[in-house]
Amino acid sequence: MLNQLYFSDRYNELLDSAGLPRLHWQAMIEQLQHEEPAVMRKRIEAVQRQIRDNGVTYNVYADTHGVQRPWDLDVLPLIIPQEEWQHIAASVAQRATLLNQILLDIYGPQHLLSSGQLPPGLIYGHNGFLTPCVGMSHDDDDALHSYAVDIARAPNGQWWVVSDRTQAPTGAGYALENRTIISSAFPELFRDLNIERLSGFFASMRDSLAHWGHRVAARQATAVAGITPLGAGEPPLIVILTPGPYNETYHEQSFLAGYLGYPLVQGSDLTVRNGVVWLKTIAGLQPVHAILRRIDDDYCDPLELNAESLLGVAGLTEVARLGHVLIANALGANLLQSGALLGFLPSLCQSLLGEDLCMPSVATWWCGEPTALAYVIANLDFLVIKPAYPQVQSSPIFGEDLNAMQKEALIAKLRAQPDHYIAQERVDISHAPVLVNHHQPQLSSLAVSVRVYAFATPNGY
């Protein structure tokens, strides 16, 4: 049955080139081979029951099956050996450090723009560049507090970065809940394989936000009459700002708030007075020291960023400028999610960090550069065309799927507004095992990517 899962044109997470289970999968395979189908069905039913009982959902707008869709969790975990994970972790930490430096420069001295290392059109053409945020300072020079990156494995086994998530990265709560559910389905394996625990990540998140929250509290007490300093051991007030219950990841936000012990609030629960953000409570207004936001940049403040927003807090940008609240991530971080940046990161890593980029991005060309545009047009059959900026409404276009007339139309569009588009190389990503047909469980495989999370601390990511 395992040999049916082998594909010569893709990297197989489970099987090696000889069609044998990789070493780090052997304990899992041995258990599956010696387990009765009825036992595996019970494991699958237990996972589905726990998802249902916990109310784990992913909300989908305009879904014909209803707004709240149950979370789809396969019972088989993806197993990554320790030495490989260490490389991934170091690469993600380096990438987060690099992107943070880029963000600080773009909203600060702008050396990268003035020196030509970043094309001004790439930055100023992005509607995520927020002029009101230019010149903001950040404690410990950390503006990118929370970072997530989507990675996938190429046929040669190399991990590649597919996309960066820098605005308000989602999913860490789902990862934690997934781990809790699957560990209860395979308690013996989790014990015997010595699986890396996730609690340390969330403890670092809590400690780091508290560290910066205390600094904010001290500035508030110095600048605003009536605010008393926090006492020794007194925790700062940290909230998670949500768009509300109709947001697609609202369940995850609620779960994370409960796990971290933070109030989950909407914009209407907060107000700005005397240069401070306050939380409305039954006991009165309480000063907020840090906001872990799940609202898009420009929706955070209807006063300075988007007058049509009903989700944010009027005056929040000014409070951030004063340093009287920490916002994670800093307003304007959406800029870094542009795929147009990917091709510039290797040289920027050398310039800013003095080292090579540990994990490469999928080959990407920003059509705003004449040489890149010429290459894209000449190699359209092998590329995927995507929008460079969020304001460009376009789905990915696979060049090989177009007929001659459609190619000509696309080329005309690229030449008319080249800076609006990027092109990426197509990569056949790896496959991992999954269980299908829950009534009669059988192994199958699906293409897999991994989202990895990093959080800033005073001592690095």
C-alpha positions in Angstrom: 0.0 0.0 0.0 2.9 2.4 0.8 4.4 2.0 -2.7 1.2 3.4 -4.2 2.1 6.7 -2.4 5.4 7.1 -4.2 5.7 9.8 -6.9 9.0 10.1 -8.8 8.3 13.8 -9.9 7.7 15.1 -6.4 9.4 14.9 -3.0 7.5 12.4 -0.8 7.5 13.3 2.8 6.8 9.7 3.8 8.8 7.6 1.4 12.4 7.8 0.2 13.6 7.2 -3.3 13.5 3.4 -2.8 9.9 3.6 -1.7 10.7 2.8 2.0 9.4 4.9 4.9 11.8 7.6 6.0 13.3 7.0 9.4 11.3 9.7 11.3 8.0 8.1 10.0 8.8 4.5 11.0 7.2 4.6 14.4 4.0 6.0 13.0 3.9 3.5 10.1 4.5 0.6 12.5 1.6 1.6 14.6 -0.7 2.0 11.6 0.3 -1.4 10.2 -0.5 -3.2 13.4 -3.7 -1.4 14.2 -7.1 -2.8 13.5 -9.3 -0.6 11.1 -11.9 -0.3 13.9 -9.3 1.3 16.2 -8.3 3.8 13.6 -12.0 4.7 12.9 -12.3 5.4 16.6 -9.3 7.7 16.5 -10.8 9.6 13.6 -14.2 9.8 15.2 -12.6 11.1 18.4 -10.8 13.8 16.5 -14.0 14.9 14.7 -16.0 14.8 17.9 -13.4 17.0 19.7 -13.5 19.5 16.8 -17.3 19.6 17.0 -17.4 19.8 20.8 -14.8 22.6 20.9 -16.7 24.5 18.2 -13.5 24.8 16.0 -14.6 26.6 12.8 -13.3 28.5 9.9 -15.8 31.1 8.8 -16.4 31.3 5.0 -18.2 34.3 3.6 -21.1 33.4 1.2 -20.5 29.7 1.6 -23.4 27.6 0.5 -22.8 25.2 3.4 -23.2 28.0 5.9 -20.9 30.7 7.3 -19.4 28.5 10.0 -17.5 25.6 8.5 -16.1 22.9 10.8 -12.3 22.9 10.9 -10.9 20.2 8.6 -8.2 18.3 10.4 -6.6 15.2 9.1 -5.7 12.7 11.8 -2.2 12.1 10.5 0.4 14.7 11.5 3.2 15.9 9.3 6.4 14.7 11.0 9.6 16.7 10.6 12.9 15.5 12.1 14.7 17.6 14.6 17.8 18.5 12.5 15.6 19.6 9.6 13.4 21.7 11.9 16.4 23.4 13.4 17.3 24.6 9.9 13.8 25.8 9.2 13.6 27.6 12.6 16.9 29.4 12.0 15.9 30.3 8.5 12.6 31.7 9.6 14.2 33.7 12.4 16.7 35.2 10.0 13.9 36.1 7.6 11.8 37.8 10.3 14.9 39.8 11.4 15.5 40.9 7.8 11.9 41.9 7.1 11.8 43.8 10.4 14.9 45.8 9.3 13.3 46.5 5.9 10.1 47.7 7.6 12.1 50.0 10.0 14.0 51.5 7.1 10.9 52.1 4.8 9.1 54.0 7.6 12.3 55.5 8.9 15.5 56.8 7.1 14.6 55.1 3.8 18.2 54.3 2.9 17.1 51.4 0.8 15.0 53.6 -1.4 17.6 56.4 -1.7 20.4 54.0 -2.6 18.3 52.2 -5.2 18.3 48.8 -3.4 14.5 49.0 -3.4 12.7 50.6 -6.4 10.5 53.5 -5.1 7.7 52.5 -7.4 7.5 49.1 -5.6 6.9 50.9 -2.2 4.9 54.0 -3.1 2.7 52.1 -5.6 1.5 49.8 -2.8 -1.6 51.1 -1.1 -0.3 49.4 2.1 2.3 52.2 2.4 0.8 54.3 5.1 2.3 57.9 5.1 0.9 58.7 8.6 3.2 55.9 10.0 6.5 57.4 8.7 8.8 58.3 11.5 7.2 56.1 14.2 9.7 54.7 16.7 9.5 51.2 18.2 10.7 49.7 21.4 13.9 47.6 20.8 13.5 48.5 17.1 10.8 45.8 16.8 8.0 46.7 14.4 7.4 43.1 13.1 6.4 41.4 16.3 4.4 38.5 14.9 5.5 36.8 11.7 4.4 33.8 9.7 5.7 32.3 6.5 4.3 29.7 4.1 7.0 27.2 3.0 6.9 24.2 0.7 9.4 21.6 -0.4 10.6 21.3 -4.0 11.2 17.9 -5.8 14.9 18.1 -4.7 14.0 18.2 -1.0 14.8 21.9 -0.7 12.4 24.1 1.4 11.3 27.3 -0.4 9.4 30.3 0.9 6.1 30.7 -1.0 4.8 33.8 0.8 5.3 36.0 3.9 2.5 36.9 6.4 3.3 40.2 8.1 0.2 42.2 8.6 -1.7 40.3 11.2 -0.6 36.7 10.8 -3.4 34.1 11.6 -3.3 30.5 12.5 -1.1 30.1 15.5 -4.1 29.3 17.6 -5.3 26.7 15.1 -1.8 25.1 15.3 -2.0 24.9 19.0 -5.5 23.4 19.0 -4.5 21.0 16.2 -1.6 19.8 18.3 -3.9 19.3 21.4 -6.4 17.3 19.4 -3.9 15.1 17.6 -1.8 14.4 20.7 -4.9 13.0 22.4 -5.5 10.7 19.4 -1.9 9.4 19.5 -0.8 9.8 23.1 1.8 6.9 22.9 3.5 8.3 19.8 3.7 11.8 21.2 5.4 10.4 24.3 7.8 8.0 22.5 8.8 10.4 19.7 9.6 13.3 22.1 7.6 15.8 20.1 8.6 19.5 20.3 6.2 21.3 22.6 4.5 24.5 21.5 3.9 26.0 25.0 7.4 27.7 24.9 6.4 29.7 21.9 3.3 31.1 23.5 5.1 31.7 26.8 7.7 33.8 24.9 4.9 35.7 23.2 3.2 36.5 26.6 6.5 37.5 28.2 7.6 39.7 25.3 4.3 41.6 25.1 4.4 42.1 28.9 8.0 43.4 28.6 7.0 46.0 26.1 3.7 46.7 27.8 5.6 47.8 31.0 7.6 50.3 29.0 4.4 51.7 27.5 2.8 51.9 31.0 5.8 53.9 32.3 5.5 56.4 29.4 1.8 56.7 29.9 2.2 57.4 33.7 4.9 60.1 32.9 2.9 61.9 30.2 -0.8 61.7 31.3 -2.2 63.0 34.5 -4.3 60.5 36.5 -2.5 57.3 35.3 -0.5 55.6 38.0 2.5 53.5 37.2 2.2 49.7 37.3 3.3 48.2 40.5 6.0 45.5 40.8 4.6 42.3 39.3 1.4 44.0 38.1 0.7 42.9 34.5 0.1 45.4 31.7 -3.3 45.3 30.0 -2.9 43.5 26.7 -5.9 43.0 24.4 -6.5 41.1 21.1 -8.3 43.4 18.7 -10.7 41.4 16.4 -12.9 42.4 13.5 -15.7 40.5 15.1 -17.5 37.1 15.1 -18.0 37.1 11.3 -14.3 37.1 10.6 -13.1 33.9 9.1 -10.6 33.1 11.9 -12.7 34.4 14.8 -12.7 31.0 16.6 -8.9 31.0 16.5 -8.8 34.5 17.9 -11.2 33.6 20.7 -9.2 30.4 21.5 -5.9 32.3 21.6 -7.3 35.0 23.8 -8.5 32.4 26.3 -5.1 30.6 26.2 -3.0 33.7 26.6 -5.5 35.3 29.1 -6.1 38.5 27.1 -9.4 40.2 26.6 -10.8 39.8 23.1 -12.2 43.2 22.1 -13.7 44.9 19.1 -13.0 48.5 18.1 -16.2 49.7 19.9 -14.8 48.4 23.2 -11.9 50.8 23.0 -11.6 54.6 23.0 -8.9 57.2 22.7 -8.6 60.0 25.3 -5.6 62.2 26.2 -3.3 60.3 23.9 -4.1 56.9 25.5 -6.2 53.9 24.4 -8.7 52.9 27.0 -10.7 49.7 27.5 -14.4 50.3 28.5 -15.2 48.1 31.5 -17.9 47.9 34.1 -15.4 49.4 36.6 -14.6 52.3 34.2 -11.9 53.0 31.7 -8.7 51.1 31.9 -5.5 52.1 30.0 -4.4 49.6 27.4 -0.7 49.0 27.0 -0.5 46.6 24.1 -2.8 45.5 21.2 -2.3 42.2 19.4 -4.4 43.1 16.3 -6.2 41.0 13.8 -7.5 43.9 11.8 -5.9 45.0 8.6 -3.6 48.0 8.7 -5.8 50.7 7.2 -9.0 49.5 9.0 -7.4 50.2 12.4 -8.0 53.9 12.5 -10.9 55.6 10.7 -9.5 59.0 11.6 -6.2 58.8 9.7 -6.1 55.6 7.7 -9.6 54.7 6.3 -12.6 56.9 7.0 -15.0 54.1 6.0 -13.7 51.7 8.6 -16.2 50.6 11.3 -13.7 48.2 12.9 -10.9 50.3 14.3 -10.3 52.9 16.9 -10.4 56.6 16.0 -7.1 58.2 17.0 -5.1 55.0 17.3 -2.4 56.1 14.9 -1.6 59.2 17.0 -1.4 57.1 20.2 1.1 54.8 18.4 3.1 57.8 17.3 3.3 59.0 20.9 4.5 55.6 22.0 1.5 55.2 24.4 0.5 51.9 23.0 2.3 48.9 21.5 0.6 47.6 18.3 1.6 44.2 17.1 2.3 44.3 14.3 3.1 47.9 13.7 0.7 49.8 11.4 2.1 49.6 7.9 3.4 46.0 8.1 1.1 44.9 5.3 3.7 46.3 2.9 6.0 43.4 3.5 3.5 40.8 2.2 3.9 42.0 -1.4 5.4 39.2 -3.5 7.3 41.9 -5.4 9.8 42.0 -2.5 10.8 38.4 -2.8 13.3 38.9 -5.6 15.1 41.6 -3.7 15.6 39.8 -0.4 18.9 38.0 -1.2 20.7 41.2 -1.9 19.0 43.0 1.0 20.0 40.2 3.4 23.6 40.7 2.4 23.3 44.5 2.7 21.4 44.6 6.1 22.5 41.4 7.9 25.9 40.7 6.1 24.9 37.1 5.4 23.3 34.9 2.8 19.6 34.2 2.9 19.3 30.8 4.5 16.0 29.7 2.8 15.4 31.0 -0.7 12.0 32.2 -2.0 10.3 30.7 -5.0 11.9 32.4 -8.0 10.0 35.7 -8.4 10.1 38.5 -10.9 8.6 41.9 -10.4 7.4 43.1 -13.8 8.0 46.7 -12.8 11.7 46.1 -13.8 12.1 46.2 -17.6 14.5 43.2 -17.7 12.1 41.2 -15.5 9.2 42.1 -17.7 11.0 40.9 -20.8 11.9 37.6 -19.2 8.3 37.0 -18.0 6.9 37.6 -21.5 9.5 35.3 -23.1 8.9 32.5 -20.5 5.1 32.9 -19.9 4.4 29.2 -20.4 6.5 28.3 -17.3 5.3 31.0 -14.9 2.4 32.0 -12.7 1.2 35.6 -12.9 0.0 37.2 -9.6 -0.9 40.7 -8.4 2.0 42.6 -6.8 -0.3 44.7 -4.6 -3.5 44.0 -2.7 -5.4 46.7 -4.6 -5.0 44.7 -7.8 -7.9 42.4 -8.0 -6.7 39.3 -9.9 -6.5 35.6 -9.4 -3.2 33.7 -10.2 -2.9 33.1 -13.9 -1.0 30.0 -15.1 0.7 30.8 -18.4 0.6 27.2 -19.7 -3.2 27.2 -19.5 -3.7 30.1 -21.9 -4.4 30.0 -25.6 -2.7 32.3 -28.0 -5.4 35.0 -27.8 -5.4 34.9 -24.0 -1.6 35.2 -23.9 -1.6 38.3 -26.1 -4.3 39.9 -23.9 -2.2 39.1 -20.8 1.0 40.4 -22.3 -0.8 43.7 -23.2 -2.0 44.0 -19.6 1.5 43.4 -18.3 3.0 46.0 -20.6 0.3 48.5 -19.7 0.8 48.3 -15.9 3.9 46.2 -15.3 4.4 47.3 -11.7 1.1 45.7 -10.8 2.2 42.2 -11.4 4.8 39.6 -10.4 5.6 36.2 -12.0 6.6 33.1 -10.1 8.1 29.8 -11.1 5.8 26.8 -10.8 7.0 24.3 -8.3 5.7 20.8 -7.8 5.6 20.7 -4.0 5.9 17.7 -1.9 3.2 15.2 -0.9 2.4 13.9 2.6 0.2 11.1 3.8 -3.4 11.6 4.7 -6.2 9.3 5.7 -9.3 9.2 3.4 -12.6 7.3 3.5 -13.1 7.5 7.3 -15.5 4.5 7.3 -12.7 2.3 5.8 -9.5 4.3 6.5 -6.9 4.2 3.8 -3.6 6.0 3.2 -3.5 8.5 0.4 -1.4 11.6 -0.2 -1.9 15.3 -0.9 0.3 18.3 -1.7 1.4 20.0 1.5 2.8 23.4 2.6 3.7 24.5 6.1 3.0 27.7 7.9 5.7 28.5 10.4 5.3 31.2 13.1 7.9 33.4 14.8 7.5 36.0 17.5 9.9 38.8 18.5 11.5 38.9 21.9 13.9 41.5 23.3 16.6 39.0 22.4 15.6 38.2 18.8 13.0 35.9 17.2 
